[in-house]
Amino acid sequence: MWKIDPFVAFGSLSFGSARGSIRSLLGSEFRSFKKTPSSPNDTDAYQAMGIQLYYDEDDKLDLVEAVIGRCDKVYLGETLISGLRLDDLVASFKAIGLAGIREVDGCDFPDAGLSVSATDRVRVSSVAAFNRERFAQLMEIKQRVAEKRARRAQERANGSGPPPMF
């Protein structure tokens, strides 16, 4: 079972912990890889545990992503995240005072530093828990993308922008 302490920890994994101490805690059954070409550091994937660990430029843990169905149950407080329908999770979080920002295939919860995905747009398939700085970066990127999309939509409405991509 994993309990999320918003912006602080994912179970026994504390944000800000050194990669070496996390590896000592979890063991040597992981694979390191570059998630994207622009990733600031390698990601450690503990496939048997269903989690991926991301580190900042200083090799400190700043993000944990858990794949639902491959990892133990994930909770925020007493609220179970694993196995829920996205709509039910949003309602459960709303009941405890956490507002979400819905997207097509998931939802961000800024006050908890969480981002959940529902690859089928129905059932929660993964949850990402962030430290404060990394979550702020995510929100900034999403804001820029939303602004760019809005500009393109306005340009298309005015007849001056490129056609929509398919």
N, C-alpha and C positions, 0 to 999 in steps of 0.2 A: 504494500500500500504506500502511496506517495501523498503526502499532505503539502499543499502549497501555502507558504507564508509570503504574501504578496511583497515583491521587490526584495525579499530577504533570502528565501530558500525554497528549494524543491525537495521535500523530504529532508534527508540528512545532507544534501548538497547545498552549501551556502554560497550565494553569489559573492564574488570577490575572492573565493578560494583559489589557490594556485593549482594549475593543472596536475602537478606532481602529487599534491595531497589528495586530489580527487581520484587519480589513478591508484594511489595506495589504498584508498577506501573501497573502490569498486573492483579492483583487480585488473589483470592483464588481458582479459577477453574483450578487446575493442579493436576497431579499425579507425585509423586517422585518415582524413581526406580533406581536400579543398571543396567546400560546398559550391562555391561559385568562383570564377576567376578573380573577382574583386573582394572576396572574403578576406578580412583582416588577419585571419589565423586558421589553422586546421581545426576541423570538427572531429570530435571523438564519438564514434558510434558504438554503443554497447547493444548490439543487435539482440542478444538473448534477453536483455532487460527492456528492449523496445524504446530506448532513449538515445538522443543525440545531444552532445554537450558542445556548446560554443564558447569560445574564449576571446577576450579582447586582445589588443596589441601587446599588453603586458602579461599575457598568458593567465588571466584571471577569468573565472567562470562568470558569464554575463547572460546566458540564455540556456534553458533546458527545453527540449522538444520531446514530447512523449507520444508515441503512436498507440492509439487506443486499440486494444485487442492483442497487442504484443507486449504491453507492459502491465504491471500490477494496476489495481484501481487507483484513480487519481481523484483527490478531493480538494476543494477549497473550503476550509473550515469543515463544517459537517455536510456540505453539499457535494454529492457525488457528481463528477464530470463524466466519467467513463460510461459508455453505453447509452447515453441519453440522446434523444432527438434534440437537434439544435434549438428548436422552438421551446422545448421543455427546459433546456438549460438556461436560455435567456430569461424565461419566466421565473425559474428558481433563483437566479442571480438578482433579478429585479425585486423579488420578494425580500431579499436581504440587503437591498439598497444599492446594488451594483447595476448601473446603466450600461448598456452595450451599444456599440456602433456596428450596425448590421452591414454585411457585405453579401454578395451573391452566394459565396461558399463558406461563410464563417461569420465571426463576430469578434470584435476587440472590446476588452473591458479595461479602460484606462485607469480606473481607480484600483485595479488589482494587478496591473501589468501583465495581463493575459491576452492571448490571441488563440481562438479555437477555430478549427477548420472542420468543414463537413464536405468531404470530397463529392459525395452524392447529393449534396445540398439538403440532406435530411438528418443523418445521424452524425454526431461528433466523431471525427476520425483522428484528430490530433489536438494536443494542447501545447502551447508554448508559453513558458513562464520566463519573464525578463527581469533584469535589474532595472532600476529607474532610468539610467542613462540610455541603455539600449532600447528600451521601450519608447522613450522620447524620440530617438532617431527613427524608429519604425513609423511613429505617428507623423513626423515631419515628411518622410518619404511619401507616405500615403496622401498627405495633404497636397504635396506638389503634384502628384499624379492626378488627384481629383481636380485641381485647378487647371492642369493641362487638358484634361478631358473636357472640362467645362468650356475652356477657350475654343477647343476644336469644334465642339457642338455649336457654339455661338457662331463661329466662322462658317460652318456648314449651313446654319439657319440663315445667315446673311448671304449665302451663295459665294463666299470667298475662300472657303477652306477646302482641304482635300476631301474626297469622298470617304465614307466609312470603310474600314478594313474588314474583310470577311475571313 
